[in-house]
Amino acid sequence: MNFCLYEMSDINKLSKLTKQRPNFFTKKSEVEIFHINELNKGFYHLVFHIADEYHFGTKRVGQQVNLPFSQYVNCFISLNNPHILIEFIHDHYSKEIIKVIEQKIKTSISKKEITKEMMLRVANKVNGYVKTLEYTNLDNEEEELSSLKLEELSSLENVKYIDYLLLSVEDKLISLNKKSVISVNNSEEDYLIKFTEVIMNAFNYN
């Protein structure tokens, strides 16, 4: 499962989002909150429903059939954290969800770059083994290393940016890249909940 990292401008308004009433039945708009669940104290899982359509036709005849379908997108938030994780399925879906959140709680949301410091905190929090590290050195040259222990990762000095980090955690792969994308090769609910909460706490470190 892939996520993108976003940041809110006003964390104090985030609690308003958890008080929204999910709509399980008749849909009043094309993008709505379908499910809200508090996983741990102040840590929430939201599911957004997006009404979409498949269009079928031919080049010469044109569009002939519209087939409605429902797309569901996962989102994780913490009331003490300005960061939001939104499952990445398509950029258009993410923009629609952000627009809905901004309208509901009257705040702005922007994509958050994952810095070198954030990646190092995540690696240490999940106690992962570094399978691949792609980085830009102090001379602005791109380099790649593989099979590093956490101690070796933390001791690297010639690193300006980390562009991509692939970790092995509990026999599963987790990756982060500078462009805000986080990937977990596991769709098990307990594993995802554990990982998302740990990573958001790591990002919120002061």
Secondary structure, 3 states (H helix, E strand, C coil): CEEEEEEECCHHHHHHHHCCCCCCCCCCCCEEEEEEEEEECCEEEEEEEEEEEEEEEECCCEEEEEEEEEEEEEEEEECCCCEEEEECCCHHHHHHHHHHHHHHHCCCEEECCCCHHHHHHHHHHCCCEEEEEEEECCCCCEEEEEEECHHHHHHCCCCCEEEEEEEEECCEEEEEECCCEEEECCCCHHHHHHHHHHHHHHHCCC
